[in-house]
């Protein structure tokens, strides 16, 4: 499985979503590096989840302070949830492809 983690790390991950506060037609992507992460371990999977969550929050501007409130907008939270789901699907596809020898 070590070769799976090394091969997967070389691919990287792109998260694409529509930012909460942008034009709905605009698509933003952010690379999430999986270099140096051993996806065969619980610790490596936790590290990847943290990187994905950080990127989703950044792309969707969850931490952007809106005038009059510190609570992230519903649209920003929804955007981040969709981005995390998309990223997880991409990770699963990458892992499955590597397991099949691709």
N, C-alpha and C positions, 0 to 999 in steps of 0.2 A: 504494500500500500504506500510505501514511502515514495515510489515513483509517481503514484497518482498525485500526491501532494505537490511534488516538484513540477510535474507537467501542468497541473492546474494553476499553480502560482505564475507560470509564464503567460497564461492567457489573460489574466485580469478579469474585471467585471465592469460592465457599463450599466448604469442605472439611468433610465430615461423616464421622465415624467413631465407633466405640465405644472409649473410652479403655481402655488395658490394665488399669488398676487399678480400674475402676469396674464397676458393674452392667452385664452384657452387654446389657441392654435399653436402657440409657441411650445416647443419641446426642448427641454434642457437635459443634458446627460452629464454624468459625473463618473469618472473612473474610480473604482474601489479596488485598491491593490490587495491581492491575496498572496503576494510574495512573502515568504518567511513564515507562513502559517501552515501548520500540519493539520489538515482537515480530518485526519484519522483520530485526533484526540479531542476530548471534550473542551480542553482549554483552547485549542485552535479554532474550534467551531464557535466558542464564546467570543474570541477575538474578532472573528469575521462578522458575527452579529453586531458587535459594537461598531465596527467600521461601517457596516451597512446602515445602521441606525444614525450614526453621525452624518453620513453623506445624505441620507434622506431628509434629515432635519435641516441641513444646510441648503439643499436644492429647493426644498419647499418653504424655506424661510420660517420654520416653526419658531425659532428663537428671535424673530424680528419683532421689535417692540412696536405695537400699534398705539396710536394716540388714545389715551384714556383707559387703557387696560394692559395688563401684563399677560393675559390669557391668550394663548395662540388661537387664531381663528379656526372655525370649523373646517374651512376649506384647506388651511395649511395642515391640520391634523389628518384630514382625509387624503390629501396629496402624499404626505409622508407614509401613511399606511399602504397606499397603492405602490409607492416606490419600493418600500420594503418587500412587499409581496412579489413585485416584478424581479427584484434582485434575488430573492430566494429561489424563484423559478429558474433564473439563469444559472445560479450555483448548482441546483439539482441537475439541470441539463448538462452542464460542464462535467460534473462528477459522473453522471451516467455515460456520457460519451467516452470519458477516459476509461471507465470500467469495461466498456465494450471494445477498447483498444483503439479508439479514434483519436 
